[in-house]
Amino acid sequence: MPHMLADPSKSSNGVGKSPSYQPLVIVLAAVCAGIVLDRVYPMQVFAWWALAAGAWIAWLPFWRCNWERTAGVVLLVAGAGSGAAWHHCRWCLFGGDDLGCYTRLHPQPACVEAIVLKGPRRLPAPKFDPMRIIPQGDRSRTEVGITGIRDGASWRPASGRVTLLLDGHLLGVHAGDRVRVFGRLCAPAVARNPGEFNRADYERTHRRGSLLRCNYPDCVSVIRPAGRWTLRGIIDKARAGGDRLLWRHLDEKRAALAAAVLLGAREGLGSEQSEAFRETGTVHLLAISGLHVGIVATALLLLLRLVLGPRRPTALIVAGLVVFYTVLTDARPPAIRATILVLVACFSYCMDRRPLPLNSLAAAALVVLALNPVDLFSTGAQLSFLAVAALMWFAPQWLGSQGNRDPLDRLLMESRGRLWRAGWFLWRSVRALALVGAIIWLFVTPLVMARFHLLAPVALLLNVVLGLPMVVALVSGFGVLTFGNLFPPLAAVFAPCCDGSLWLLQSCIAIAKDVPG
């Protein structure tokens, strides 16, 4: 009984329940309100910063006078003003020499010098389509940071991020290289119909205002190679090396899917396969999110506890490796969210404390918005946080706690045979997995319908069926990536497990795609 009173995260019936006071949730609400306000009613950035600074200054006298409620409201106003100002800087303010300010929808020839920000990704040629007049082959895509543009015989300084799309394979170019590019420069396409995907807004979210197209690989030449030990170069080499290991050890029919699931390299998937995941409501399996990061963290924790033993060094190593994995997979908002939750869990593990779930999720959201406040309007980030918030709020109450069953029930369970207990455990696991999938589906479906105009009831069944194959594919796939170079015979043991799990996953999705409705 004293233990129950000391732990505010437990209710009287033993069912996990979130504490009523989780301050970062309130702070997050204020910051989000400021961001939305600037998107709907934009003001000059100095006005937002003045509001935030004035609120911060006004907070001190209220706090000294012990007017805690008033001081708290003033702090929330300061948070809203800061969020609005930061959103305005990221969404509305660009450099005077930013290339995106001068590009038009109609392509124009251009010669630019730039720094390669990401290693080239190969886009496979689409399948034969008799309706396509001009056949299309393999392409390459990367992102570059502009440093200059040629104006006649002279060069002018320029800035901005640009998506580089090239026909063919871009070889010999790595992250950090300084390149000269001859191509056609144009602005991203805008939506022309209600509900259509707006490419221009998507690129603007990442502060990319231009698209540079090249017809031949010879249009790109390296002026100065990158240094050997740059951070971008190390990440680029690690990602490329992992991709080669997957193609070496797995069947070529599933190597692209493995690269998408393990490394976030979804470019290798064909449009038909990506559409199958989208139509069946399982596209979240391709996104590096909490499932992937959580499995990485759990596997590392179990392995390092066996090797090292002490709690704090293990938690610190797990935190560092999870951060590296997130950066390796392009650090998208769902992965950042999961990483922050893992870091909070590791810190709590070191301090022997229990983290507050919604408070930790709010901290992750604040980090995501600090990196890019425009992600508040990103569908991927919204789906990720909505699903996790629904699980944190409803799953503990609906699933209950198996550790707080009646002692008589536990005694009866121990008297059963091992086979009966194994079957009962399997049944409870399947039921819990089905309930978790139902909670996620119930809360994210309205948003999916609004953004993608898609309703996929078959996802309720697929999330249960594909749960175990997905976990096996991730664990064995990480085994291939870990031991592919260190100990190839062990990687050859993991490879069939990964390949078989991905085959089962592909087969189930292909069958579900053909189900009417």
N, C-alpha and C positions, 0 to 999 in steps of 0.2 A: 504493500500500500504506500509506503513512503516513496518508493521508486516511481510509482505512478504519479504521485503528486509532484515529484521533482522534474518530470518530463512533460512539458506543456504540449508536446506534439502527439500525446496519447490521450484519447478520450476515456471515459469511465468504463466503456464496454470493451476496451482493448483494440478498437479499430482505429487505424491511423487517421489522424485528422490534422489539417494544417492550423497553426496558431492564427489567431485573429489579427495580430499585429505583425506585419511584415513590411517594414518601412520602405524598402526599395521598390515595392510595387507601387506605392503612392508617388515616389519620385519618378518612376517610369511613366506613370499616367500623365504627370505634368509635362515631362519632356515630349512625349508623343503629342499632347495637346498643342504645344508650341510648334512642333513640326507641321502638324496638319493645318494650323492657323496660317503659317507662312505659305503653305502650298495653296490655300484657298484665297487668302487675302495677303499677298506679298507686300512687304514694306521695305524701306531702305535698310540696309544691314546695320548702319550705325544706330538706327532707332531701336532695333532689337538688342544690340549690345548695350545701349544706354539703359534700356529697361532692365536688363539683367544686372548691370553694374549698380544701378540705383537700388534694386531690390536687395542685392548683397550688402550694400552700405546701410540700408534701412534696417536690416536684420539685427545688427549689433545693439542699437539702443533698445529695441523690443526685447531682445534676449536678456540684456542687463536688468531690465525692469521686471523680469520674470513673467512677461506676457508670452507664455509658451505657444499658445494656439496662434496668436497673431504672428509671432516669429516664424512658426511653421508655415503659415500661409504665404508669408513673404518669401521664404526659401523656395516654395513651390513656384511662385511667380518668377524667381530668379532662374530656376531650372527650365521653365517654359520659355523664357526669353533666350536662354543660352541655346536650347534646342532649335528654336526658330532661327536664330542668327547663324548657327552652324549649318542648318539646312539651306539657308539662303546662299551661304558661301559655296556650298557644294553643288547646288542646283542652278543657280542664276549667275554666278560670277565666274568668268573665265578671263584668261590673260588677253591683253590687247593684240598679241601676235598669235593667238590660238588659231590653228588651221581650221577648226570647225566653224569659226565665225565667217569664213569666206567661201566655204564649199557650197555647191548648189546640187540640186537633184540630178541635173544633166551632167554626165561625166566630162571632165576636162583633163587634158594631158598635164602631167606634173613630174618634176624631178625633185626628190627630197633626200635629205640625210637624216638618219634616225638611229636610235639605240634600240636594239631588240630587247623587249621586256619579258617575253615568254618564248620558250623554244617552239619551233614550228610543230603543228599538229597536222597529221594527214587525214584528209577527208576522203573516204572511199567513193568511187564512182557509183552513181545510182544504177539500179537494175534497168534493163532495157525497157523502154516505154515507147510503143509505136506512135503515141501522140506527141513525143518530143522530136521536133524537127532537127535540131542541132544536137548531136550526141555530146555527152559530157563525160570526161575522164576523171581521174584522181585529181584532187586539189590539196593545197596546203594553206593553213591559216595560222597567223601569229598576231601578236600585238607589239607595236613599236611606239616609241616616244620621239616625236619630231624635234629636231634641233635646228634645221634650216631648210629653206626652199629656194630653188634657183629661179631668178628673175632675169631672163635673157642670158647675158654673159656673167652676171654677178650673183652672189648668194645673199639672201636676206635671212636674218634670224627668225625662227618660228618655234612654236611650242604646241603641245597638245598630244593626246593619245589617239592612235589611228589603228583600225583593224586592217591588216594586210591579207588579202586573199589572192592566191596565185594558182594558176593552172599548172599541174605537174607536181613534182616532189622538190621541195626546197632543201637541198642537202648542203652540208658544210656551214650552216648558220646556226649559232647558239645564242642563248640568252646572254646579254651584255655586249654582244658584237655591235660595232658601229658600221652601218650599211648605207649604201646609196641605192635608191630605188627609182626606176622609171616606170610609170604606170598612169592609170586614169583615176582621178580623184573625184569623189562624189559624196553627197550627204546620204545618210541612212534613209530608207524609205519610211514614209509616215503612213499611218492607218487611213484607209479610204472608206472603210465601212464600219458601222457600229459593232463593237465587240471584237474587231479584228486585232491581231497582235500588232503592237506599235513598235517597230524596230527602232525608230528614232528615239523614243523615250527609254527603251532598254539600253541603247548605247549611251544616252545621256546620263543614265544612272551611274555608269562606270566612267563618266567624263570622257567618252569617246564621241567626237563629233563628226568624224570622217571615215570613209571607207576607201581604201586604195587597192585597186585591182590591177593585176599583172597577167599578161598572157603567157609568159615564158619564164622559167627559172633564171635565165641569163639576165633578166631585168633587175635582179638583186645581186649586188656585189659587195663583198666585205671590205671595208676600208681599213678598219683596225679591229683585230680580234680582241675578245674580252680577256681579262686577267685570269690566271689559272685558278685562284682561290676566292673568287667572288661568291657572294651568297646566292645570287641568281644562277650562276654557273653550276654550283654544287647541287642546287635543287633541280635544275634542268637535267644534269647528268644522272642524278638518282632516279628521277622519273623515267627518263629514257632507258636506263638500265633495267628498271623494274618491268617496263613494257617489253623489252627484249626477252627477259626471263619467262614471262608469261607466254609469249609466242613460241619460245623454244620448248617448253615443257607441256603445253596444252595443245589440244586439237585446234587447228586454225579456224574451225567453225565456232569455237567458243572463246578463243583468245581475245577477240575484241570485246566480248561481254565481260570477261574477267578484268580487262584493263579498265572498263567503265565502272565495274563494281568495286574494284580494289584501289584504283588510282584516280578515279574521277575523270578519266579520258573517254568521254562519251562520243568524241568525234568519229571514232572508228566504227561505231554501230551504223548500219544502214538505216535509211529512213523507214523502211518497212518494219524492221525489228523495233525501232524506237516507237513507232506508231502502235505496235502491238502492246507494248508496256503501257502506253498512254491510254489506249482504249479499255484495257482491263483494269485500270486503276491501280497498277503496280509500278508506276514510274518512280515512286519513292525508293524502290530497290536499287535504282541506278544512281541516285544522288548520295554523295558522301554525307551522311547525317549521323544522328545519334546511335543508330544501330551499328554502323561501322566503327565509329570512334569508341563506343562502349565495349564492343568485342575486343578491339585493340587494347584498351585499358585493362579489361578483365584478364585477358590472356597474359599480358605483361605482368600484371600484379601477381597472378598465381605462379608464373614462372620465376619471377625475381624473389618471391617469398621463399621458394624452394632453394634458390641459389644463395641469396644474401641473408634472409632471415629478419634483420632489424626492420622496424616499421618505417621510420623516417627516411632512411636512404632509399628504400624501395619506392615510397610514395613520390619522392623527388625525381627519381629516374623515370618513373611512369609518366609523371607530368611533363618532363622534358621531351620524352619520345612521342607523346601524344601531340604536343605542340608541333614537333617536326613533321609528323604525319599530316596534320592539318595544313601546314604550309605546303607540303608536298602535293596535296590534292587541290591546290588553288585557293584554299581558305574561303570557301563560300559561306554565306551566313548560317545555314544549318550546321555545318561542321564547326564553325566558330562557337555557335550556341552549345553544342555538345562538348567542345573542348573546355569552355568556361565551367560547365557543370562538373566535368572531370577534375579540373583544377581545384574547384571548391571542395569536391569530395576528397581529393588528396590532402588538401590543407586540413580539413576536418579530421581525416584519418590520422594525420600527424599529431593533431592537438587532442585526439580522443574526444571529439565533440560531434554532435549530430547536426548537419546543416538544415536550414529551413528550405523546403523545396521551392515554393513560389518566390521566396526572397532570392534564392540562387538563380532561378530562371529570369527574374527581373534584372539581376546583375549581368547575366549573359546578354540580355536584350540591350542594356545600356552600353555594353562594350561594342555590340554590333552597330548601334546607332552612333557611337563615338567614331568608329571607323568610317562609316558611311551612313548618314542619317536618311538618305533617300531609300535605303533598304526597307524602311517602314512601309513603303508602297510596293515592295517586291512580293510577288505571289509565293515564291519559294520560301522566303523568310516568314511570311504570314502563316503558311501551312505548317511549317516546322514548329513555330512557337505555339500555334493554336493546338496542335496535336499533343505536344508535351504538357501544356497547361491543362488540357482536358484530362490527361492521364493522371497528373499530379492531384487534381481536385477530386475526380470521381473513382479512380481505380482503387485507392486504399479503402474507400467506403463500400464499394461493390464487391471487391474481391475478398475483403476481410484479411485477417492475419492468421496464417496457419500455426504460428508459434503460440497463440493464445487460446487454443482449443481447450475444452473442458478436460480435466485430468482423467475422468472416466473414459472419455472418447479416445484419449491417447493410450490408455491401458488396453482398451478393446482392440485398437489398431495393432499394438505390439503383440497381441495374442494370435493374430492372423498369420497365415503362412507368408513366406517371402514372395511367392508368385502373386498372391492376392494383393499384398502391399504394393508390389511393383505396378500391377494393373491399376490400383487405386491412385497411385502417384501419377501415372501416365494420364489417367482420366482427368485428374485435377489440373494437370499442366495444359492439356488440350483445351479444357474449359476456360482456364485463365487466359490462354492465348486467344481464344475466340472472343472472349469478353473484351480484352484489350483492343483487338482489331475492330470490334463493333463500336467501341467508344470513339476510336480515332475516325472511323468511317462516318459515324453519325455527326461529328462536329466539323469535319473538313469537307463533307460532301456539298453543303450549301455554297462554300467558297469555290470549290471546283466547278460546280454548275454555273456559277456566276462568271468565272474567268475563262473556263474552257468549254462551256456548253456541253458538258459530258456527265452522264450518270452511269456508274458501273456497279450494279449490285453484286456482280460476280466477285468483286474484290473482297467481300465478306468471307467467302469460302477460300479464295486464293491466299489471303493473309494467314489462314490457319494451315493450309496444305504446304505452303512454301516456307513456313517459318523455319523448320528443321533443315531443309536443303540449303536455305540461305545462310544459316549459321555455319553449317559444315563447309560450304563453299568459301566463306570468309576466313574461317580458321585455317583450312588447308591452303587457301590462296596466300595468306600471310606466311604460312610455312614455306611455300615455294619462293616467295620474295625474300624471306630471311635466309634460307639455306641454299638458294640457287647458286650463289658464288662461294659461300663458305664451305658447304658440304653437299655437293650435287647428288650423291646417292640418297640422302635423306629427302632432298627436294623431289626426287623421283618417286618417293613413297607418298608424299603429299599430293602430287600432281593428279593421279587417277581419282582421288577423292574429290578434288576440286572440279575436275573435268566431268565426273559423273553427276555431281550435284548441280552444276550449271546445265548439263543436258536435261536433267529432270525439270529444272526451272524453266528452260526454254520450251520443253514439251508441254508442260502444264499451261503455260501462257498461250502457246499456239492453239491448244484445244479450247481454252476458255475464250479466245478471240472469236472463234467460229460459232460460239453458242448464241442462238437468237436472243436479241434484247440486251 
